[in-house]
Amino acid sequence: MNEQTLNLRDIHLPEAIFWWPLAPGWWILLASITSVFLILYIVRKIYQNRQLNRDIASELETIKQQFEINQNKSQLAKSLSTLLRRACISYYPEDNIAGLIGENWLRYLDATFTSNKTEIKFQDSIGHILLDAPYLPDDSALDYNDQALLQLCEAWLGSSHKKTARVSPSQAAQS
């Protein structure tokens, strides 16, 4: 038998398949997972924001009911001052407002007041009661227009507090 050598090459396997670029199914899965996390994040933020507004409205109603029962103007001013400060810290956590006192505090409240429903400002005489009331005894006799103060605080708490409308404490002190 005469064997002829054939000029054949050895078998070559195809190169290994790499993980990149991903197949379309993986892209769809990645987009779906990202969308689900994004939607959950947005829903959580909306829920937290609405919960904050519900808590503040509930506390304001409690303050109003307590005032109707005991008619203590000193306690009303203290409670409203505390509620405003807590709400402001919750609405603007990035700002360093916990240390604001005096006229700077009132200017900051006026600067973050985005509603035009009332022409009364915190820097007017009615707002000045918020500066002194937290430091007065509960039985001190204060003489001020309690309905005007309630209206002003209710308007500020009910106004929209958006991040685009933020005013830094230094900007409030300059105005």
C-alpha positions, 0 to 999 in steps of 0.5 A: 500500500502506497501511502500518500501524505496529505498536506492536512492541517491539525484541527483548530477549535474556535476561540473562547467566547468572552463575556463581553459584549453581553447578549441582549438578554443580559442587557434587558435583565440589567435594565430591568433590575436598575429600573426596579431599584430606581422606582423603589428609591423614588417611591421610598422618597415620596413616601418619606416626604409625605410621611414627614408632611403628615407628621408635621400636620398632625403635630400642628393639629395637636398644638392647636387642640391643646391651645383651644383647651388651655388657652396658654399663649406661652405654651402655644408660642413655645410649641410652634417655635419648636415645631418650626425648628424641627420641621426646618431641620427635617426639610433642609437637613444639609443646612446648618440651621440648628444654631440660628438664633435671633434675627438670623432665624427669622430671616431664614424662615422668611427666606424659605417661605415660598407661599404668597398667601400671607403678607405677614413675615416672621420678621414682623412683630408677630414673628418675634414672639418665637425668639423669646417664647422658648426661654420663658416660663410656662406661666408667663403672660404673653400678649400677642395675636395668637391667631396671626401667629398660628396662621403664619406658622401654618402657612409656612408649614403648608408651603412647599419646601423644595430643594431648589428653593433652599437658602443657606443660613449665610444667605439668610443672614446677609439679606 
